[in-house]
Amino acid sequence: MNASGPSTRVGVTLRVAPLGDIRGNLATALGESLPALLAMFYPPQITKKANVAVTELIQNVIENIVDPDSELLLELRVDGDVLEVQVRNKATPAQYEAVRARVEALAQAADPKRLLGETLRARRADQLKGGLGLLRLVSENRFRLAVRYEQEHLTVQAAFALRGNL
Amino acid sequence: MNILTYGEIMDGGASVFHCVAREDAGSLFVTFIGVVRVDNPARHLGDLLTDLRHILPARTIESTTLDFTELEFCNSNGFYIIMDIIEIVYAATTGPVLVRRLKEDDWQQETLPILLNVDEPAIAARTEFADVLEV
């Protein structure tokens, strides 16, 4: 980051297809490698947030693949204003609705940390897997989430405003 | 310093995380080292939980240190297993618990207290945090 001159801009677009060909832990591979790239330009506060966002969003995709022949699109962007991670994948309307409802509940939550705690304990009691990644992005890392559904594809966007927050 | 038990997560043929419980003169030290990124960490650490449940109640533990300063990353799939370990430790001991955590880490500052359940007065009364700068 350059405080006096033009701000550093880094953007990465990654496509993976077909998803059924993935061997190994894609969330780990991307969660470790992309923040390592960012670490060349940005402080740990940013690279750690990128690590969490990439890991959780990719993990969500991998755990909910509906079509093994479909594609995953990851876009990571950092500039002087924002850290933004966006993930697009094929999804059913029901999957979109579940994510949309979760994002909306988070947007309306007066205390996201309390919501994380309550959700965590409820899901743990029922031995439910997943469902915590988006919550932690908001409550722990203060990302703003947005979600949209177009032509059978779900896009989840996580954005963290850098100005005034670092 | 006696090693009471340990658990390990292997990923892709490599050891990526281990948790070690040590005891020395009535002090228990539980350290969390590495990264939790696997899909189902409980599958790797079941024996650790069993050991902790059996070993700790038989020991006289006066104080406990939970050290997270070498835990570099924990995905949300790892939250439950961290809670499981913490819960066993708190249930099997009665004394103060010092939680060593990284000062500049969102997970350790924001979410770890939720996993510890420090909103519970009985837990809060026993818990003290030591914030450590990352080297």
Interface residues (C-beta under 8 A of the other chain):
Chain A: G24 N25 A27 T28 G31 P44 Q45 K48 K49 N51 V52 T55 E56 Q59 E63 K113 L116 G117 L120 R124 K129 G130 L132 G133 L135 R136 S139 E140 N141
Chain B: D11 G12 R37 V38 D39 N40 F73 N75 S76 N77 F79 Y80 M83 E104 D105 D106 W107 E110 T111 I114 L115 D119 E134
